[in-house]
């Protein structure tokens, strides 16, 4: 089976985010304590081909939504010597605003998405201001246009994207949310994306604050850990611990990109480094 190098590319952060923003009730103490969030895209590289997982968002939308933009995700790709214009396969885990932007920067790509996600963002619930809040209208319209242009591949559940890379619909956070399982030199790694914003969501058995189906959300947490080689093979979608547990690709890429296909340092050691 083909194996991939796997990278997390950091493009934004929210340093003053509060714990109460990251959990449903009961909120772990102290509820108003600071619990920063980081934003990533992920790249699986094998045999001269890059499969990108999510595309991030531009500075305008991100700052309007209250977070701090660091760099365009494509800048991180270039620093890894990956040309965004040559990427032909993108897996979009879901269509929330911070995962589905920058589409124009990937002109050759086809985008893999769950059928349930398209149904959700074009369905009647989008007339509800609360339910549509995590989506950007222009991004959604771009995906609908690409669907008509045969640039979107829709999946219904589990699917193989390439040898050694599979997607799995989880739902919960959004109806069509999917995680990505990647074969690496250390075994099966699962990019959880927003199935698992923080490792604490799983460890405290408390969902993230945004979920359309809490029952599916809790089942999804269990699924990503079953799919992974071990708990150390699960990659949380927004947890700053990822940037500290895994080594930078090179000294020049410190704070920009880390390798996920190597054994991480223990979480408690990473937390000491960050503290």
Buried (B, 14 or more C-beta within 10 A) or exposed (E): EEBBBBBBBBBBBBEEBBBBBBBBEEBBEEBEEEBBBBBBBBBBBBEEBBBBBBBBBBBEBBEEBEBEBBBBBBEBBEBBEBEBEEBEBBBBBBBBBBBBBBBEBBEEBBBBBBBBBBEBBEEEEBEEEEBBEBBBEEBBEBBBEBBEEEBBBBBEEEBEBBEBBBBBBBBBBBBBBBBBBBBBEBBBBBBBBBBBBBBBBBEEEBBBBBBBBEEBBBEBBEBBBEBBBEEBBBBBBBBBBBBBBBBBBEEEBEEBBBBBBBEBBEBEEBEEEEE
